[in-house]
Amino acid sequence: MLKFSIVLCTLNRPEILETCVKSLKAQLYKNFEIIIIDQSDNKNHRYINQEPLFIYRHIMEKGLSNARNEAIKLASGDYICLMDDDAEYDNDFLLKAQDSLIQNPVGIIIGKVIDKLTGRPGAKGMSVDKIISVNEGNAFRYCMSPGMVIRTKTVKEIGFDNELGVGKRWGAGEETDLALRFLYKGEKVMYNPRMLVYHPSLERDDIPVPKVFSYNLGFGALYKKHISKYGKKKMYMEFSWWILRNVIGCILFRIIGNESAAAYYDNSVKGKLLGFKEYK
């Protein structure tokens, strides 16, 4: 019987955090712990020594990857579940994760992340309703943190890259980076759409420009890291394809007069190119 360590990092969102915790307590599978890493300005006192289910730490240093690494040190489960404070698990998420991992004990298994109201998938690959083997060629299409269940032993060895992710200059890409490094170690990564997670999904035009830019800075840096550090030259082609698609999107939306969509693609291009250029 597997034990799960659910890692829940939060920053100044107590009401949203409460909804997330409620979904975790409603799990049909009960062999888990919840590790809350709180980076808020004030401590969420309600979770301090509330019950054995919770391990609570308040830390001052900001950065999502740093918070997750702090949580990983405390984890006692066989697998770590990444969770966002604005996400909710379907009540059988852990049960299905347990069943899948007993049958096929992979390094990472990724559930399907969808918007609860619209049913919109959170990542491009998640429109597929069949089990998929995740590899170096498609990892960018599946790695969303609230759906990821990760072998504790391996993630304790390699951890998250503290320079990638929310709260740092390179504002995204830490989950994909981790999955790729699992693959480089020979660990298998799978996508299982039967494991459902609900997470709000903004329309493209509603995403704030600074967030678009920061997110793409992260992905530009991620491509640069894996090309330069790990010698993955094939990623040049994939990166170039993303730039071309973004440029075409920017031009087309400017032509039809949709300036908000054009701005989205413009900042996607600028972010990726700058991240790729400046990451060391």
HELIX and SHEET records of a PDB file:
HELIX    1   1 PRO A   14  LYS A   25  1                                  12    
HELIX    2   2 HIS A   45  TYR A   47  5                                   3    
HELIX    3   3 LEU A   64  LEU A   74  1                                  11    
HELIX    4   4 PHE A   93  GLN A  103  1                                  11    
HELIX    5   5 LYS A  124  SER A  127  5                                   4    
HELIX    6   6 ALA A  139  ARG A  141  5                                   3    
HELIX    7   7 SER A  145  GLY A  147  5                                   3    
HELIX    8   8 THR A  152  ILE A  158  1                                   7    
HELIX    9   9 GLU A  174  TYR A  184  1                                  11    
HELIX   10  10 ARG A  204  ASP A  206  5                                   3    
HELIX   11  11 VAL A  209  SER A  228  1                                  20    
HELIX   12  12 MET A  235  ILE A  256  1                                  22    
HELIX   13  13 GLU A  259  GLU A  278  1                                  20    
SHEET    1   A 8 PHE A  54  HIS A  58  0                                        
SHEET    2   A 8 PHE A  32  ASP A  38  1                                        
SHEET    3   A 8 PHE A   4  THR A  10  1                                        
SHEET    4   A 8 TYR A  79  ASP A  84  1                                        
SHEET    5   A 8 MET A 148  ARG A 151 -1                                        
SHEET    6   A 8 ILE A 108  ILE A 114 -1                                        
SHEET    7   A 8 VAL A 189  TYR A 198  1                                        
SHEET    8   A 8 GLU A  88  TYR A  89 -1                                        
SHEET    1   B 8 PHE A  54  HIS A  58  0                                        
SHEET    2   B 8 PHE A  32  ASP A  38  1                                        
SHEET    3   B 8 PHE A   4  THR A  10  1                                        
SHEET    4   B 8 TYR A  79  ASP A  84  1                                        
SHEET    5   B 8 MET A 148  ARG A 151 -1                                        
SHEET    6   B 8 ILE A 108  ILE A 114 -1                                        
SHEET    7   B 8 VAL A 189  TYR A 198  1                                        
SHEET    8   B 8 ILE A 132  VAL A 134 -1                                        
END                                                                             
